[in-house]
Amino acid sequence: MKNYGSESIRNVALLGHGGCGKTTFLEAALFATGVTKKLGSVSAGNTVSDYDKMEIEKGFSINTALVPVEWKDTKINFIDTPGYPDFAGEVNAALRAAEAAVIMVDAGAGIQVGTEQAWKACEKHGTPRFFIINKRDKDEFDFDATFSALQDQFGSALVPLSWPLTDEIDEDLMEAIASADEELMEKYFEGEEFTDVEIKQGMAKGIQNGDIIPVCSTLFTMGGGVEELLDLLAGCVPTPAMHAPYQAVNGKGEDVEVACSTDGPLSAFVFKTVIDPFVGKISIMKILTGKVTPGAEAYNSTSEKSEKLGKPFFLRGKNQIELNSAEAGDIIAVAKLANTETGDTLCDKTEAVACPKIELPAPCYFIAVEAKDKNDEDKMGSSLRRLMEEDPSFVVERNPETRQTLLGGQGDMQLNIVLSKLKDRFGVEVNTVPQKIAYRETIKGESDVQGKHKKQSGGAGQYGDVHIRFSPSQEEFEFSEELFGGAIPKNYVPAVEKGLRESMENGPLAGCRVQNIKAVLYDGSYHDVDSNEVSFKIAASLAFKKGIKEANPILLEPIMRMEIMVPNDYTGDVMGDLTKRRGRILGMEPQPNGDQKLDAIAPQAELFDYALGLRAMTQGRGSFTMTFDNYSEVPKNLADEIIAQHEAEENK
């Protein structure tokens, strides 16, 4: 593949709901341009972009893939993205490297949740876009009806388009082309004809500004429309140089703008990492400024370490294509960068810049896992870290209270694939286990108790005696002393406090951490020979166990604050479901797009499967964020069950 200048490069993200035909389009494009000798298909598992073993088995895309297509002296770098909601992070990453997006729509299914999410992602990134209504051979296909539905939902900038443009251009399209340029608008009002050059320039400018969003229909499985679409993209997608300057921070921590240009020092943004079983880690990056040649040195301004780029190459699916050089605007891959991750910036050290990290959706669905073979615990951890390099939108957390390893992501599809990769690539099998709650214990009443430790076994003994009052507190733990008359030497007071703090780790009800208590040491006794710090620590722990039990102890559970975005039609169902989950709606706020934002709280114990439930209730259109809010008393019937379960486990 030859080297292309930035004016001849187009970077296009392929978006849309799963199964809408993105991968099939790429097969048709590669076949039409002579790269392949036969059309691959998803069902046969022989497509260029869905090459991962997991993708072939499941029959849909789970990774972003790069597929460059050369067309009439133009190189179009297609960035094929997964279409299911669990992989929203892949879409955000792709749009950081693209100058435009093609949103595919299944002619039979119409607008799906993946269509809506693709639109929202483009809106957020300000990405020019095209709609392609695919699979028009379906009996239920009606272009006018589908177009009207798209326009009703996404706005009047959508215009139907046949390419190449004929002399009889739709009036709405003509007006949209005129609106993109003042001179064209003047000609339009004066009734003058546009030249072909003016039409194409007006189209390109209108698309770049978002004033024109072309809507085409085709059937890629029959090879139809491929060349026309390639012509459209080559002629109307903005070049990399036309992209707005990239926001970055320089070596001094100052905000700067980086404009795409071949002149000047190197800067490149890594938007995707692939773990290849044979090559190892492959970093896919977009060159923002300068050029890249084999053997070049680069500075990672994020990790603050230098990297040697070795032999960079172009990627087409899993196939590597050698390059002599590549310049600003192009997308390349580099293998085995030791200190580089997704979201990092590579640059010239003398003029270092760092672009913002990729915005990834916060995990909303967690599962607890443990290695089937206990000897694989360390291997499980290191393997999961490797997989996070490839998909940084899932997280691995260790809960110090429940001692569980948690995987968090967007849904069960994403996490199941993570577990499948863990087994397939690293030979680590895991069990999914019930997730535990980090309950807490506290007191509602007061108590006044004695803790006395006395031990004599020949020689020096042990003696500690304390009198402590316990009561509720707004603070995690309050400790004070009101000793008088030398009842206990002052040097033993810290040991008493330490004994109480250590005892708070295991409460008397269910072995949970104790919080919000006040302890006042007011009396006690000691022995000149047998008393020591250890004795007073033990005495304090005895007082704690007795005092908490006598002060009306209760069990607390974590309460989560939720912000739920839901289409208005589903609001009633979502509110009813929250009530069943012991939740409470705190407020509602209509959104400009017709959604409702619900502010709510609910116990964490009721929310482990909420991501799946909300998706089912709203046909995938609802979303939510969740943060810890407070600890609240567990209802008595549930508390009794939790305590009984703890006692049963203790007695095993």
C-alpha positions in Angstrom: 0.0 0.0 0.0 1.4 3.3 -1.0 1.9 6.3 1.2 -1.1 8.8 1.0 -1.0 12.4 1.9 -3.5 13.8 4.3 -5.5 15.4 1.5 -6.1 11.9 0.1 -7.1 10.2 3.4 -10.6 9.8 4.7 -11.2 8.3 8.2 -14.7 6.9 8.6 -16.2 5.1 11.6 -18.9 2.5 10.8 -21.6 2.6 13.4 -25.0 1.0 13.9 -27.0 -1.7 15.7 -25.6 -5.2 15.7 -26.5 -7.1 12.5 -27.2 -4.0 10.4 -24.5 -4.9 7.8 -21.4 -2.9 8.6 -19.1 -5.9 8.3 -20.9 -7.1 5.1 -20.4 -3.6 3.5 -16.6 -3.9 4.2 -16.6 -7.3 2.5 -18.3 -5.8 -0.5 -15.9 -2.8 -0.6 -12.9 -5.1 -0.5 -14.3 -7.3 -3.2 -15.2 -4.3 -5.4 -11.7 -2.9 -5.1 -10.0 -6.2 -5.9 -8.5 -6.8 -2.5 -10.4 -10.1 -2.0 -11.4 -12.6 -4.7 -14.7 -13.6 -3.1 -17.2 -12.1 -0.7 -16.8 -13.2 2.9 -19.8 -13.5 5.2 -20.5 -13.3 8.9 -22.3 -16.6 8.9 -19.4 -18.4 7.3 -16.9 -16.7 9.7 -14.5 -15.6 7.0 -14.8 -11.8 7.0 -11.7 -9.6 7.1 -12.9 -7.4 10.0 -14.4 -10.1 12.2 -11.3 -12.3 12.5 -11.2 -12.9 16.2 -12.0 -16.5 17.3 -14.7 -15.2 19.6 -16.3 -13.1 16.8 -16.4 -16.0 14.5 -18.0 -18.2 17.1 -20.6 -15.7 18.1 -21.4 -14.2 14.7 -21.0 -10.5 15.6 -18.3 -7.9 16.1 -16.9 -7.5 19.6 -13.7 -5.5 18.7 -13.0 -2.4 16.7 -11.2 -3.4 13.5 -9.4 -1.2 11.0 -10.0 -1.9 7.3 -8.4 0.6 4.8 -9.9 0.6 1.3 -8.1 2.3 -1.7 -10.5 4.0 -4.1 -9.6 6.3 -7.0 -6.4 7.7 -5.4 -8.1 8.0 -2.1 -7.5 5.9 1.0 -10.6 5.4 3.2 -9.7 4.1 6.6 -12.8 2.3 7.8 -13.1 1.8 11.5 -15.6 -1.0 12.0 -17.2 -0.9 15.5 -19.3 -3.4 17.4 -23.0 -2.6 17.4 -24.3 -3.8 20.7 -24.6 -1.5 23.8 -22.1 -3.4 25.9 -19.3 -2.2 23.6 -20.1 1.6 23.7 -16.5 2.3 24.7 -15.3 1.0 21.3 -17.5 3.5 19.6 -16.1 6.4 21.6 -12.6 5.3 20.8 -13.3 5.0 17.1 -14.8 8.5 16.9 -11.7 10.0 18.4 -9.9 8.9 15.2 -12.6 9.6 12.6 -13.5 12.6 10.6 -17.0 11.2 9.8 -19.3 8.3 10.6 -21.6 6.1 8.5 -24.6 4.9 10.6 -26.0 1.8 9.1 -29.7 1.0 9.5 -31.4 -2.3 8.8 -34.2 -1.7 6.3 -36.5 -4.2 8.0 -35.8 -3.3 11.6 -35.6 0.5 11.2 -34.4 2.6 14.1 -32.9 0.4 16.8 -31.2 1.1 20.1 -27.8 0.9 18.4 -28.9 3.5 15.8 -29.9 5.9 18.6 -26.7 5.3 20.5 -24.6 5.9 17.4 -26.4 9.2 16.8 -25.8 10.3 20.4 -22.1 9.4 20.2 -21.8 11.4 16.9 -23.6 14.4 18.5 -21.3 14.3 21.5 -18.1 14.2 19.4 -19.5 16.6 16.8 -18.9 14.1 14.0 -20.3 14.6 10.5 -22.4 11.6 9.6 -24.2 9.7 6.8 -27.1 7.3 7.1 -27.1 4.2 4.9 -30.4 2.1 4.9 -29.1 -1.4 4.2 -30.8 -4.6 3.2 -33.5 -3.0 1.0 -34.5 -6.3 -0.4 -36.6 -7.0 2.6 -40.3 -7.2 1.9 -41.1 -4.7 4.7 -38.7 -2.1 3.3 -40.3 1.2 2.5 -37.7 4.0 1.9 -40.1 6.9 2.4 -41.4 5.4 5.7 -37.9 4.7 7.0 -36.6 8.1 5.9 -39.6 9.8 7.6 -38.9 7.9 10.8 -35.3 8.9 10.7 -36.0 12.5 10.0 -38.7 12.7 12.7 -36.2 11.4 15.3 -33.0 13.0 14.2 -34.0 16.2 12.5 -34.5 18.1 9.3 -30.8 18.0 8.4 -31.4 14.5 7.0 -31.9 14.6 3.3 -32.5 11.7 0.9 -29.7 11.2 -1.6 -29.0 9.3 -4.7 -25.3 9.2 -5.9 -24.0 10.3 -8.3 -26.2 13.3 -8.1 -28.5 13.8 -11.1 -29.6 17.0 -12.8 -32.9 16.7 -10.9 -31.8 17.2 -7.4 -34.4 17.1 -4.7 -35.4 20.6 -3.7 -34.7 20.0 0.0 -31.2 18.9 -0.9 -30.7 21.8 -3.1 -31.7 24.2 -0.3 -29.4 22.4 2.1 -26.5 22.7 -0.3 -27.2 26.4 -0.7 -27.4 26.9 3.0 -23.8 25.7 3.4 -22.4 28.7 1.5 -23.4 32.4 1.3 -22.6 32.6 -2.4 -24.5 29.5 -3.2 -27.4 30.8 -1.1 -27.4 34.0 -3.2 -27.4 32.0 -6.5 -30.2 29.8 -5.1 -32.5 32.7 -4.4 -31.8 34.2 -7.8 -32.8 31.0 -9.4 -29.4 30.3 -10.9 -28.2 26.7 -11.6 -25.4 25.3 -9.6 -22.4 23.7 -11.4 -21.4 20.1 -10.6 -18.3 21.5 -8.8 -20.5 23.9 -6.7 -22.9 21.1 -5.8 -20.1 18.8 -4.6 -18.3 21.6 -2.7 -21.6 22.7 -1.1 -22.4 19.1 -0.2 -19.0 18.5 1.4 -19.2 21.8 3.4 -22.8 21.1 4.5 -21.8 17.6 5.7 -18.8 18.9 7.5 -20.9 21.5 9.3 -23.7 19.1 10.1 -26.2 21.0 8.0 -26.5 18.0 5.6 -26.9 14.4 6.7 -27.3 12.3 3.5 -29.6 9.3 3.7 -29.0 6.6 1.1 -30.3 3.0 0.6 -28.5 0.0 -0.8 -28.0 -3.8 -0.7 -24.4 -4.7 -0.1 -24.9 -8.4 -0.2 -25.6 -8.1 -3.9 -22.7 -5.8 -4.5 -25.1 -2.9 -5.2 -24.3 0.7 -4.1 -20.7 0.0 -3.0 -18.9 2.1 -5.6 -21.5 4.8 -5.3 -21.0 5.0 -1.5 -17.2 5.0 -1.9 -17.5 7.9 -4.4 -19.7 9.7 -1.9 -17.3 9.2 1.0 -14.2 10.0 -1.0 -15.8 13.2 -2.3 -17.7 14.4 0.8 -15.9 13.2 4.0 -13.7 16.0 5.4 -10.0 15.4 5.1 -8.0 15.0 8.4 -6.6 18.5 7.8 -10.2 19.8 8.0 -10.8 18.4 11.4 -11.0 21.0 14.2 -7.8 21.4 16.2 -7.3 18.7 18.8 -7.3 19.8 22.4 -4.1 18.9 24.3 -1.8 19.8 27.2 1.8 20.7 26.6 4.8 19.8 28.7 4.3 22.8 30.9 0.7 21.8 31.7 -0.8 24.5 29.5 -3.8 23.9 27.3 -2.9 23.9 23.6 -4.5 23.1 20.3 -2.9 20.6 17.9 -3.9 21.1 14.2 -3.5 18.1 11.9 -0.4 18.9 9.7 2.5 17.0 8.1 4.8 19.9 9.1 6.2 20.0 12.5 7.1 17.3 15.1 5.4 14.0 15.6 2.2 13.5 17.7 0.0 10.5 17.5 -3.0 9.3 19.6 -3.4 5.6 20.5 -7.1 4.9 20.3 -7.1 1.1 20.3 -5.0 -1.8 21.6 -5.1 -5.4 20.3 -3.6 -8.4 22.0 -2.5 -10.7 19.2 -1.7 -14.3 20.3 1.3 -14.4 18.0 2.6 -10.8 17.8 1.7 -9.6 21.3 0.4 -6.1 22.0 -0.5 -4.0 18.9 -1.1 -0.2 19.4 -3.3 1.4 16.8 -2.9 5.1 16.5 -3.9 8.1 14.5 -1.0 10.4 13.4 -2.0 14.0 14.3 1.1 15.8 13.2 4.4 15.0 11.5 5.4 11.7 9.9 6.3 8.2 11.0 9.0 6.1 9.5 10.4 2.7 10.6 12.8 2.8 13.5 11.5 6.2 14.7 11.8 7.2 18.3 8.8 8.6 20.2 8.1 9.9 23.6 5.0 8.8 25.5 3.8 12.0 27.2 1.3 10.0 29.3 3.6 7.4 30.8 6.6 9.8 30.4 8.7 7.1 28.9 10.4 6.7 25.5 9.4 4.2 22.9 11.0 2.9 19.7 8.4 2.4 17.0 10.3 -0.4 15.3 8.5 -1.4 12.1 5.1 0.4 12.0 2.5 -1.1 9.6 -1.0 -0.6 8.3 -3.6 -3.0 9.5 -6.5 -4.5 7.4 -8.3 -6.7 9.9 -5.6 -9.0 11.2 -3.4 -8.6 8.1 -0.3 -6.4 8.5 0.8 -4.3 5.5 4.3 -2.9 5.5 4.8 0.9 5.2 7.7 3.0 4.2 6.3 6.1 5.8 2.9 7.5 7.0 2.0 11.1 7.6 -0.5 13.2 9.6 -4.1 12.0 9.2 -3.3 8.4 8.6 -3.9 5.5 11.0 -1.0 3.0 11.6 -0.2 0.2 14.0 2.9 -0.5 16.1 3.7 -3.8 17.9 5.3 -4.4 21.3 5.3 -0.9 22.8 6.2 -1.6 26.4 5.0 1.6 28.0 2.0 2.5 25.9 -1.7 2.0 26.5 -5.0 3.0 24.9 -5.5 6.7 25.3 -1.8 7.6 25.4 -0.1 10.2 23.2 3.2 9.6 21.4 5.1 12.7 20.4 8.5 14.4 20.0 9.9 14.9 23.5 11.2 18.4 22.7 7.6 19.5 22.0 5.6 17.1 24.2 1.8 17.2 24.1 -0.8 14.9 25.7 -4.3 14.5 24.4 -7.2 13.8 26.7 -7.9 10.1 27.5 -10.8 8.4 25.8 -14.1 8.9 27.6 -15.4 5.5 28.6 -18.8 4.6 30.1 -18.7 3.9 33.8 -19.3 0.3 34.6 -22.9 -0.4 35.7 -22.9 -4.2 35.9 -20.7 -6.2 38.2 -20.1 -9.9 38.8 -18.0 -11.6 41.5 -15.5 -14.2 40.2 -12.9 -16.6 41.7 -10.5 -19.0 40.0 -11.7 -22.6 39.7 -8.2 -23.6 40.7 -7.0 -21.7 43.7 -3.4 -21.9 42.3 -4.6 -19.7 39.3 -5.5 -16.7 41.5 -2.4 -14.7 40.6 -2.6 -15.8 37.0 -6.2 -14.7 36.8 -5.3 -11.2 38.0 -2.4 -10.8 35.6 -4.5 -12.2 32.7 -7.4 -9.8 33.4 -4.9 -6.9 33.4 -3.8 -8.0 29.9 -7.4 -8.1 28.7 -8.0 -4.6 30.1 -5.3 -3.4 27.8 -7.5 -4.5 24.9 -10.8 -3.3 26.5 -10.2 -0.6 29.0 -14.0 -0.2 29.4 -14.2 -3.1 31.9 -12.6 -2.9 35.3 -11.3 -5.3 37.9 -11.8 -4.4 41.5 -10.9 -6.1 44.8 -13.4 -5.4 47.6 -11.4 -5.3 50.8 -14.4 -5.9 53.0 -16.0 -8.8 51.2 -12.6 -10.1 49.8 -14.2 -10.7 46.4 -12.8 -10.0 43.0 -15.3 -8.0 40.9 -15.5 -7.5 37.2 -17.4 -4.5 36.1 -18.7 -3.5 32.6 -21.7 -2.5 30.6 -23.6 -5.8 30.7 -23.5 -9.6 30.7 -22.5 -9.9 27.1 -19.3 -7.9 27.6 -18.3 -9.7 30.8 -19.1 -13.2 29.4 -16.8 -12.4 26.5 -14.1 -11.3 29.0 -14.4 -14.6 30.8 -14.4 -16.6 27.5 -11.1 -14.8 26.5 -9.7 -15.5 29.9 -10.2 -19.2 29.4 -9.4 -19.3 25.6 -6.2 -17.2 25.6 -4.8 -17.7 29.1 -6.2 -21.1 30.2 -7.8 -19.6 33.3 -11.3 -20.9 34.2 -13.3 -19.0 36.8 -16.5 -19.5 38.7 -19.1 -16.7 39.0 -20.2 -16.5 42.6 -22.9 -14.6 44.4 -21.9 -11.1 45.1 -21.5 -10.2 48.8 -22.7 -7.0 50.4 -20.3 -4.9 52.6 -22.9 -4.6 55.4 -22.0 -2.6 58.5 -23.1 -2.7 62.1 -23.8 0.1 64.6 -25.8 0.8 67.8 -29.0 2.7 68.5 -28.8 2.6 72.3 -26.3 3.1 75.1 -24.4 0.8 77.4 -22.0 0.9 80.3 -19.8 -2.1 80.6 -16.7 -3.5 82.2 -14.0 -5.4 80.4 -11.6 -7.3 82.6 -8.7 -9.5 81.5 -6.9 -11.5 84.1 -4.5 -14.3 83.4 -2.0 -16.0 85.8 0.1 -18.9 84.7 3.2 -18.7 86.7 5.7 -15.9 86.6 4.4 -12.5 85.3 0.7 -12.5 84.6 -1.7 -10.3 82.6 -4.1 -7.8 84.0 -6.3 -5.2 82.4 -9.6 -3.7 83.6 -11.6 -1.0 81.9 -15.0 0.6 82.3 -16.4 2.1 79.1 -19.6 3.8 78.1 -20.8 3.2 74.5 -23.3 5.4 72.6 -24.2 6.4 69.0 -22.1 9.0 67.1 -22.2 10.9 63.8 -18.5 10.2 63.3 -17.0 6.9 62.3 -15.5 6.4 65.7 -15.1 8.7 68.7 -12.9 7.9 71.7 -12.2 9.9 74.8 -11.2 9.2 78.4 -12.5 10.7 81.7 -10.1 8.9 84.0 -9.4 10.4 87.4 -7.3 9.6 90.4 -4.9 7.4 88.5 -7.4 4.5 88.0 -5.4 3.5 84.9 -2.0 4.9 84.0 -2.2 7.3 81.0 0.3 5.2 79.0 -2.2 2.4 78.7 -5.0 4.6 77.2 -3.6 4.3 73.6 -3.7 0.5 74.0 -7.4 0.7 75.0 -8.2 2.8 71.9 -6.2 0.4 69.7 -8.1 -2.6 71.1 -11.4 -0.9 70.4 -10.5 0.1 66.8 -9.3 -3.5 66.0 -12.5 -4.9 67.5 -14.6 -2.6 65.2 -13.5 -4.8 62.2 -15.8 -7.6 63.3 -19.2 -6.8 64.8 -21.2 -9.1 67.0 -24.2 -9.5 64.7 -22.8 -10.7 61.4 -19.1 -10.1 61.6 -19.3 -6.8 59.8 -17.3 -3.6 60.4 -18.8 -1.4 63.1 -19.2 2.3 62.6 -20.7 5.4 64.2 -20.0 4.7 67.8 -18.6 6.7 70.7 -16.6 5.1 73.5 -15.7 6.9 76.7 -13.1 5.2 79.0 -14.0 6.5 82.5 -12.6 4.0 85.0 -10.7 0.8 85.5 -7.9 -0.7 87.5 -4.4 -2.1 87.0 -1.7 -4.2 88.6 1.8 -2.8 89.2 3.5 -6.0 87.9 1.0 -7.8 85.6 -0.5 -4.9 83.7 0.8 -4.1 80.2 -0.5 -2.8 76.9 -1.5 -6.2 75.6 -3.6 -6.8 78.7 -5.5 -3.5 78.2 -6.0 -4.2 74.5 -7.7 -7.5 75.4 -9.7 -5.9 78.1 -10.9 -3.2 75.7 -12.0 -5.9 73.2 -14.0 -7.7 75.9 -15.7 -4.5 76.8 -16.4 -3.8 73.1 -18.2 -7.2 72.5 -20.2 -6.8 75.6 -21.0 -3.1 75.2 -22.1 -3.3 71.6 -24.5 -6.3 72.3 -26.1 -4.3 75.2 -26.5 -1.1 73.1 -29.2 -2.3 70.7 -27.0 -3.2 67.7 -28.4 -3.0 64.2 -27.3 -4.0 60.7 -26.7 -1.4 58.1 -26.7 -1.8 54.3 -25.2 0.4 51.6 -27.7 2.7 49.8 -26.9 3.8 46.3 -27.8 7.1 44.6 -29.0 6.6 41.0 -29.4 8.8 38.0 -31.5 7.0 35.5 -32.1 8.2 31.9 -35.2 6.6 30.4 -37.5 7.3 27.4 -40.7 8.8 28.6 -42.8 5.9 27.4 -41.0 3.5 29.9 -41.0 5.8 32.9 -43.9 4.1 34.7 -42.4 0.7 34.3 -39.0 1.8 35.6 -40.6 3.6 38.6 -42.7 0.5 39.5 -39.6 -1.7 39.3 -37.6 0.5 41.6 -40.4 0.3 44.2 -40.2 -3.5 44.1 -36.4 -3.1 44.7 -37.1 -1.1 47.9 -36.1 2.0 46.0 -37.4 5.6 46.2 -37.8 8.2 43.5 -36.4 11.6 44.8 -37.2 13.6 41.7 -37.8 13.7 37.9 -36.5 16.1 35.2 -37.6 16.1 31.6 -34.8 16.1 29.1 -34.6 18.0 25.8 -34.5 14.7 23.8 -37.8 13.5 25.4 -36.2 11.3 28.0 -36.8 11.6 31.7 -34.0 11.8 34.3 -35.0 10.0 37.5 -33.1 10.8 40.7 -33.5 7.8 43.0 -32.0 5.8 45.9 -32.1 2.1 46.4 -30.3 -0.6 48.5 -27.2 -2.1 46.7 -28.5 -5.6 47.5 -31.4 -5.0 45.1 -29.3 -3.6 42.3 -26.8 -6.3 41.2 -28.9 -7.2 38.1 -30.3 -3.7 37.5 -28.4 -3.1 34.3 -30.0 -6.2 32.8 -33.4 -5.3 34.2 -33.4 -1.8 32.9 -32.2 -2.9 29.5 -35.1 -5.4 29.3 -37.7 -2.9 30.5 -36.6 -0.2 28.0 -35.5 -2.3 25.0 -32.0 -1.2 25.7 -32.8 2.5 25.6 -32.4 3.2 29.3 -29.1 4.0 31.1 -28.0 4.8 34.6 -25.1 5.8 36.8 -24.8 4.7 40.4 -22.7 6.0 43.3 -22.6 5.2 47.0 -24.9 7.5 49.1 -25.1 6.3 52.7 -25.6 3.4 55.0 -29.2 2.7 56.3 -30.7 0.2 58.7 -31.6 -3.1 57.1 -35.3 -4.1 57.6 -35.6 -6.5 60.6 -36.9 -9.5 58.5 -33.9 -9.2 56.2 -31.4 -8.5 59.0 -32.5 -11.7 60.8 -31.8 -13.7 57.6 -28.4 -12.2 57.2 -27.5 -12.8 60.8 -28.7 -16.4 60.7 -26.7 -17.0 57.5 -23.6 -15.7 59.2 -24.1 -17.8 62.2 -24.6 -20.9 60.0 -21.3 -20.2 58.2 -19.5 -19.7 61.5 -20.7 -23.0 62.8 -19.6 -25.0 59.8 
